[in-house]
Amino acid sequence: MVGKAERAMEINGEGTYFQEGDHVRIKHTQEIGRVHAADGGVVYVLMDETDETKLFSARADEDAYIELVTEAAGTISQEP
């Protein structure tokens, strides 16, 4: 069985992308949520505290509004 940390992020020739099930943190507000769906270069994030859905670019880079959070440590992953 593949663990969540092993399947987090999608890497292809065009870059690194968030995918369904990834835990993410909004950099500006520190709110945490889970990617609920990914479609056409965007991800829909269901926020943990409010159950609100927010829309972000699926591309993971230093300019992204969201960042990957590892479940075990609750910290930001440094590797895509």
Backbone as ProteinMPNN parsed JSONL, in Angstrom:
{"seq_chain_A": "MVGKAERAMEINGEGTYFQEGDHVRIKHTQEIGRVHAADGGVVYVLMDETDETKLFSARADEDAYIELVTEAAGTISQEP", "coords_chain_A": {"N_chain_A": [[0.841, -1.178, 0.0], [0.551, 2.211, -0.83], [1.785, 4.911, 0.959], [0.46, 8.086, 2.167], [2.371, 10.145, 2.175], [4.119, 9.22, 0.269], [2.712, 9.425, -2.104], [2.057, 12.046, -2.39], [1.851, 15.066, -4.158], [2.231, 15.621, -7.631], [4.521, 14.972, -10.119], [5.674, 16.028, -13.19], [6.786, 16.543, -16.612], [6.216, 19.226, -16.91], [6.256, 20.409, -14.432], [5.708, 20.534, -10.831], [2.86, 19.468, -9.106], [-0.017, 19.937, -6.984], [-2.216, 17.386, -5.726], [-5.297, 15.46, -5.465], [-6.218, 14.825, -2.102], [-3.881, 15.74, -0.898], [-2.59, 17.449, 1.927], [-2.671, 20.843, 2.616], [-1.373, 24.153, 3.273], [-2.43, 27.479, 3.53], [-0.328, 30.003, 2.684], [-0.448, 32.758, 3.421], [-2.44, 33.011, 5.461], [-2.12, 30.816, 7.098], [-4.054, 28.856, 7.32], [-5.302, 25.515, 7.212], [-6.039, 22.872, 4.967], [-7.503, 20.359, 2.821], [-6.773, 19.063, -0.373], [-9.462, 18.721, -2.334], [-10.323, 18.246, -4.911], [-8.916, 18.148, -8.208], [-8.527, 19.885, -11.237], [-7.948, 20.766, -14.536], [-5.614, 22.381, -14.076], [-6.141, 23.677, -11.706], [-6.784, 23.492, -8.148], [-9.188, 22.431, -5.783], [-9.668, 23.304, -2.576], [-10.702, 22.074, 0.47], [-11.342, 23.624, 3.379], [-10.205, 22.967, 6.677], [-11.231, 24.092, 9.133], [-13.532, 25.622, 8.466], [-15.001, 24.324, 6.51], [-15.191, 25.495, 4.079], [-14.798, 25.881, 0.562], [-11.983, 26.566, -1.365], [-10.271, 27.946, -4.175], [-7.321, 27.287, -5.974], [-4.232, 27.64, -7.83], [-2.915, 24.706, -9.284], [-0.244, 24.294, -9.547], [2.838, 23.818, -7.911], [5.075, 25.901, -6.628], [7.556, 28.387, -5.681], [6.071, 30.723, -5.775], [3.495, 30.026, -5.253], [0.274, 30.136, -3.627], [-0.36, 28.273, -1.765], [1.019, 25.597, 0.254], [2.545, 22.373, 0.65], [1.71, 20.22, 3.338], [3.02, 17.919, 5.58], [1.509, 15.035, 6.915], [2.353, 13.515, 9.146], [4.286, 15.005, 10.651], [3.114, 17.473, 10.637], [4.273, 19.578, 9.444], [5.737, 21.713, 6.946], [6.488, 20.299, 3.859], [9.679, 19.976, 2.442], [10.407, 18.911, 0.099], [9.278, 18.41, -3.223]], "CA_chain_A": [[0.0, 0.0, 0.0], [1.33, 3.431, -0.922], [1.438, 5.877, 1.999], [0.115, 9.408, 1.689], [3.58, 10.928, 1.932], [4.741, 8.718, -0.942], [1.938, 9.774, -3.279], [1.801, 13.471, -2.384], [2.359, 15.86, -5.264], [2.415, 14.988, -8.936], [5.659, 15.563, -10.81], [5.759, 15.656, -14.602], [7.707, 17.369, -17.373], [5.833, 20.638, -16.837], [6.428, 20.923, -13.077], [5.186, 19.795, -9.694], [1.484, 19.883, -8.888], [-0.79, 19.349, -5.893], [-3.225, 16.457, -6.21], [-6.342, 15.113, -4.498], [-5.795, 14.206, -0.858], [-2.762, 16.457, -0.274], [-2.86, 18.458, 2.955], [-1.987, 22.074, 2.246], [-1.512, 25.318, 4.149], [-2.41, 28.76, 2.841], [0.839, 30.702, 3.22], [-0.792, 34.062, 3.992], [-3.276, 32.926, 6.661], [-1.758, 29.6, 7.828], [-5.178, 27.932, 7.373], [-4.979, 24.203, 6.667], [-7.132, 22.173, 4.326], [-7.144, 19.189, 2.018], [-7.172, 19.182, -1.767], [-10.661, 17.904, -2.522], [-10.371, 17.868, -6.322], [-7.998, 18.855, -9.095], [-9.079, 19.875, -12.585], [-7.534, 21.819, -15.447], [-4.596, 23.278, -13.547], [-6.559, 24.266, -10.434], [-7.188, 22.568, -7.095], [-10.245, 22.867, -4.9], [-9.229, 22.96, -1.235], [-11.731, 22.117, 1.506], [-10.668, 24.109, 4.573], [-10.509, 22.152, 7.859], [-12.0, 24.778, 10.172], [-14.781, 26.231, 8.019], [-15.603, 23.522, 5.438], [-15.286, 26.344, 2.904], [-13.976, 25.451, -0.559], [-11.222, 27.646, -1.986], [-9.699, 27.56, -5.457], [-5.933, 27.715, -6.131], [-3.474, 27.025, -8.913], [-2.411, 23.389, -8.904], [1.217, 24.265, -9.656], [3.545, 24.029, -6.644], [6.371, 26.56, -6.767], [7.742, 29.357, -4.598], [5.065, 31.773, -5.885], [2.174, 29.462, -4.976], [-0.411, 30.623, -2.43], [-0.471, 27.166, -0.821], [2.206, 24.747, 0.372], [2.254, 21.033, 1.123], [1.92, 19.935, 4.755], [3.082, 16.483, 5.824], [0.577, 14.649, 7.975], [3.023, 12.975, 10.328], [4.931, 16.033, 11.461], [2.357, 18.705, 10.617], [5.168, 20.622, 8.978], [5.816, 21.894, 5.516], [7.443, 19.431, 3.177], [10.681, 20.716, 1.698], [10.601, 18.22, -1.167], [8.037, 18.256, -3.986]], "C_chain_A": [[0.885, 1.24, 0.0], [0.851, 4.405, 0.143], [1.169, 7.238, 1.413], [1.345, 10.24, 1.374], [4.254, 10.499, 0.636], [3.999, 9.154, -2.196], [1.654, 11.269, -3.36], [2.52, 14.147, -3.532], [2.493, 15.011, -6.521], [3.549, 15.715, -9.632], [5.65, 15.069, -12.251], [6.691, 16.631, -15.301], [7.425, 18.857, -17.291], [5.997, 21.234, -15.444], [5.875, 19.995, -12.02], [3.815, 20.367, -9.348], [0.885, 19.209, -7.658], [-1.806, 18.399, -6.505], [-4.214, 16.135, -5.099], [-5.755, 14.422, -3.278], [-4.626, 14.898, -0.181], [-3.264, 17.413, 0.794], [-2.033, 19.68, 2.6], [-2.253, 23.168, 3.27], [-1.497, 26.559, 3.269], [-1.296, 29.586, 3.474], [0.471, 31.98, 3.96], [-1.519, 33.965, 5.337], [-2.939, 31.764, 7.582], [-2.927, 28.629, 8.009], [-4.782, 26.621, 6.692], [-6.233, 23.573, 6.082], [-6.609, 20.997, 3.541], [-7.633, 19.429, 0.595], [-8.301, 18.184, -2.0], [-10.765, 17.412, -3.962], [-9.361, 18.696, -7.103], [-8.551, 18.75, -10.512], [-8.53, 21.053, -13.377], [-6.543, 22.819, -14.888], [-4.985, 24.007, -12.277], [-6.876, 23.16, -9.439], [-8.262, 23.228, -6.246], [-9.876, 22.377, -3.506], [-10.388, 23.137, -0.269], [-11.032, 22.457, 2.814], [-11.146, 23.33, 5.803], [-11.462, 22.84, 8.834], [-13.388, 25.215, 9.725], [-15.571, 25.4, 7.016], [-15.862, 24.355, 4.18], [-14.381, 25.78, 1.813], [-13.292, 26.665, -1.162], [-10.506, 27.088, -3.204], [-8.293, 28.141, -5.593], [-5.335, 27.085, -7.376], [-2.929, 25.695, -8.418], [-0.889, 23.325, -8.918], [1.864, 24.623, -8.322], [4.913, 24.633, -6.939], [6.474, 27.639, -5.696], [6.734, 30.5, -4.637], [3.657, 31.289, -5.555], [1.597, 30.041, -3.679], [-0.533, 29.55, -1.355], [0.812, 26.349, -0.835], [1.801, 23.415, 0.977], [2.576, 20.905, 2.606], [1.975, 18.428, 4.913], [2.183, 16.154, 7.0], [1.272, 14.25, 9.253], [3.56, 14.077, 11.234], [4.096, 17.306, 11.546], [3.204, 19.873, 10.158], [5.184, 20.666, 7.464], [6.853, 20.964, 4.929], [8.409, 20.281, 2.374], [10.929, 20.094, 0.338], [9.271, 18.142, -1.905], [7.67, 16.803, -4.139]], "O_chain_A": [[1.86, 1.31, 0.748], [-0.342, 4.698, 0.23], [1.592, 7.532, 0.295], [1.351, 10.975, 0.387], [4.891, 11.315, -0.029], [4.608, 9.243, -3.262], [1.051, 11.714, -4.337], [3.67, 13.827, -3.833], [2.83, 13.829, -6.458], [3.538, 16.942, -9.724], [5.623, 13.866, -12.511], [7.322, 17.461, -14.646], [8.306, 19.669, -17.575], [5.889, 22.45, -15.286], [5.608, 18.821, -12.278], [3.628, 21.583, -9.302], [1.224, 18.072, -7.327], [-2.216, 18.57, -7.653], [-4.0, 16.488, -3.939], [-4.901, 13.544, -3.4], [-4.392, 14.67, 1.006], [-4.255, 18.113, 0.587], [-0.839, 19.572, 2.318], [-3.223, 23.115, 4.027], [-0.662, 26.685, 2.374], [-1.324, 29.84, 4.679], [1.026, 32.256, 5.024], [-1.245, 34.747, 6.248], [-3.41, 31.717, 8.719], [-2.81, 27.672, 8.775], [-4.025, 26.618, 5.721], [-7.333, 23.714, 6.617], [-5.421, 20.676, 3.588], [-8.739, 19.921, 0.374], [-8.119, 16.972, -1.881], [-11.236, 16.302, -4.212], [-9.002, 19.803, -6.704], [-8.987, 17.682, -10.944], [-8.633, 22.201, -12.944], [-6.631, 24.006, -15.203], [-4.241, 24.869, -11.81], [-7.196, 22.036, -9.825], [-8.239, 24.439, -6.022], [-9.782, 21.172, -3.276], [-10.986, 24.211, -0.191], [-10.221, 21.673, 3.309], [-12.339, 23.066, 5.954], [-12.41, 22.214, 9.309], [-14.328, 25.184, 10.52], [-16.71, 25.746, 6.702], [-16.655, 23.967, 3.322], [-13.308, 25.255, 2.111], [-13.938, 27.676, -1.437], [-10.177, 25.903, -3.256], [-8.083, 29.331, -5.362], [-5.869, 26.113, -7.911], [-2.527, 25.576, -7.261], [-0.306, 22.396, -8.359], [1.488, 25.605, -7.683], [5.803, 23.949, -7.443], [5.562, 27.785, -4.882], [6.553, 31.185, -3.631], [2.716, 32.083, -5.58], [2.335, 30.388, -2.758], [-0.775, 29.854, -0.186], [1.587, 26.392, -1.79], [0.829, 23.336, 1.729], [3.591, 21.42, 3.075], [1.084, 17.723, 4.439], [2.109, 16.912, 7.967], [0.823, 14.613, 10.34], [3.313, 14.076, 12.44], [4.33, 18.137, 12.424], [2.891, 21.028, 10.449], [4.696, 19.755, 6.795], [7.967, 20.855, 5.442], [7.989, 21.217, 1.693], [11.601, 20.698, -0.498], [8.243, 17.843, -1.296], [6.652, 16.485, -4.754]]}, "name": "protein", "num_of_chains": 1, "seq": "MVGKAERAMEINGEGTYFQEGDHVRIKHTQEIGRVHAADGGVVYVLMDETDETKLFSARADEDAYIELVTEAAGTISQEP"}
